[in-house]
Amino acid sequence: MTPSAVNTPPATVVEVSNVWKIFGDNAEAALKAIREKGLSKAQVLTQYNAVVGVADVSFNIKKGEIFCIMGLSGSGKSTLVRHFNRLLEPTAGSIRIQGTDVMALEAKQLQEFRNRQIGMVFQNFALMPHRSVLDNVAMPLEIRKINKNERLEKAAEILNIVDLSAWGNKFAHELSGGMQQRVGLARALAADPDVLLMDEPFSALDPLIRRQLQDEFIELSASLNKTTIFITHDLDEAVRIGDRIAIMRDGEVVQIGTAEDIVLRPVDDYVAEFVAGISHLKVIRASALAQPIEAYTAAQGPIVANAPRIDDEMPLNKVMQLAIDHDQIVVTHNAVEIGVINRQLILQAVLDGGEL
């Protein structure tokens, strides 16, 4: 592989442009009034008997990215995710997935698009109780009219990936909640979709099972390189899972960034309060702590010969473990030395982090 190929950024898979969703018979008039007069949500409700669910949302998502959309109840996150497969029609705006204009699809095209390019995992599992686990997973392929042997073989392969190969002949009620959610994920993956939509898929599970499934999903996503839109109200979950996080409030996206960006550089008081309880140990990477080598050596002197070299993406908790035995730690990016961390810099990060 050539160096240029290695450094090629991932392609954009999802493009969301100026999406609005206003509920009510006067949605178009309400949107016009918002644009021309700057009406608030409360004014729209009073004057037009309409509710703003999503307000002028735009972002792009890259291939293989886990993009978390989060917010409190009523923020618009679940409303927004239902536009990607057009379970809801937007009042205005566009969504393109792999170059396809989702809003322009006719009924038959939309059905084909949902079956081939979008997989959805629900909070309530949504398994068919009269079907076996294997048949549940094979459903998207059955809809495609793939012959029985081929679809069952594919379903069995996917069940093996989610560690349920021994449960294919069981029924949903014979499985635990965590296992049922694995079946739901396997069903979504069976069709090999371009994009996974996951609407609070783990929120109904016990904390221990939830964390286990989060870990399994992170590994699975990395191995399959699936682009995922993940809806959650839990910031800890978003921090653990998301490559980037979009925080919504009152239908608007107020900030998009990595967990580190949002925790260290909140755009307003709402976001700052939202992330106040998040431990910096979970989000800060070595790159955020590192002092440039030139500045460090000018102020502190030369770097010792046995200073360990670490990747700039190493999280703070692992850096702290190294600092027990080493006062200087050299940070690298693509094997190039870019900075130095010492115990003083780590201590300052811990103090700045408040609750850890």
Buried (B, 14 or more C-beta within 10 A) or exposed (E): EEEEEEEEEEEBBBBBBEBBBBBBEBBBBBBBBBEEEEBEBEBBBEBBEBBBBBBBBEBBBBBBBBBBBBBEEEBBBBBBBBBBBBEBEBBBBBBBBBEBEBBEBEEEEBEBBBBBBBBBBBBEBBBEEEBBBBBBBBBBBBBEEBEEEEBBEBBBBBBEBBEBEEBBEBBBEEBEBBBBBBBBBBBBBBBBBBBBBBBBBBEBBEEEBBBBBBEBBBEBBEEEEBBBBBBBBBBBBBBBBBBBBBBBBBBBBBBBBBBBBBBBEBBEEBBEEBBEEBBBBBBBBBBBBBBEBEEBEEEBEEBEEEBEEBEBEBBBEEBBEBBEEBEBBBBBBEEEBBBBBBBEBBEEBBEEBEEE
